[in-house]
Amino acid sequence: MSWTKRLVDKPDRAEDVAQVVAERHKDEPQDLAIQDPAMEEALKNFRMSVHAWSDAAYSRPRTKAQIVRHRSWRLAVGWALAGVLMAGGVSGGMFERHRKIEHARIAAARLAEQQKVLREQQAKEEEDLLAKVDSDVSRQVPSAMEPLAQLMDDEAK
């Protein structure tokens, strides 16, 4: 793997950067190595501080990036569906009330018709009863004075 690819793939770890730099300089002759102990101590301290910083950077809590989603259409659809439900509930209630009123009106009309027919039947029965009583009370035989009344009617003529 080339050193540039490793830098591009993992640029955050200081160890990897140091390793990539070491791989790059492995072909150089060793006589260029630093012989100064103060310089080696400084590089050692620098390396330790880079490792400490790298460990601290990886161990700190991270916040997740918020993905902004536009939900305005969902809100609009929700309100539209709520409106449809409300309209359906109100219109269903009004329809049910109207239906009950119509059924009550039809039942009242039928009851009035039945009462009218019942009154007509009772009136007819009363007429029939009165006619029967009249026919039962009327006489079949003429009374004793009837021939005399007929004679008087004949003389008046």
Rosetta blueprint (number, residue, H / E / L):
1 M L
2 S L
3 W H
4 T H
5 K H
6 R H
7 L H
8 V H
9 D H
10 K L
11 P L
12 D L
13 R L
14 A H
15 E H
16 D H
17 V H
18 A H
19 Q H
20 V H
21 V H
22 A H
23 E H
24 R H
25 H L
26 K L
27 D L
28 E L
29 P L
30 Q H
31 D H
32 L H
33 A L
34 I L
35 Q L
36 D L
37 P H
38 A H
39 M H
40 E H
41 E H
42 A H
43 L H
44 K H
45 N H
46 F H
47 R H
48 M H
49 S H
50 V H
51 H H
52 A H
53 W H
54 S H
55 D H
56 A H
57 A H
58 Y H
59 S H
60 R L
61 P L
62 R L
63 T L
64 K L
65 A L
66 Q L
67 I L
68 V L
69 R L
70 H L
71 R L
72 S H
73 W H
74 R H
75 L H
76 A H
77 V H
78 G H
79 W H
80 A H
81 L H
82 A H
83 G H
84 V H
85 L H
86 M H
87 A H
88 G H
89 G H
90 V H
91 S H
92 G H
93 G H
94 M H
95 F H
96 E H
97 R H
98 H H
99 R H
100 K H
101 I H
102 E H
103 H H
104 A H
105 R H
106 I H
107 A H
108 A H
109 A H
110 R H
111 L H
112 A H
113 E H
114 Q H
115 Q H
116 K H
117 V H
118 L H
119 R H
120 E H
121 Q H
122 Q H
123 A H
124 K H
125 E H
126 E H
127 E H
128 D H
129 L H
130 L H
131 A H
132 K H
133 V H
134 D H
135 S H
136 D H
137 V H
138 S L
139 R L
140 Q L
141 V L
142 P L
143 S L
144 A L
145 M L
146 E H
147 P H
148 L H
149 A H
150 Q H
151 L H
152 M H
153 D H
154 D H
155 E H
156 A H
157 K L
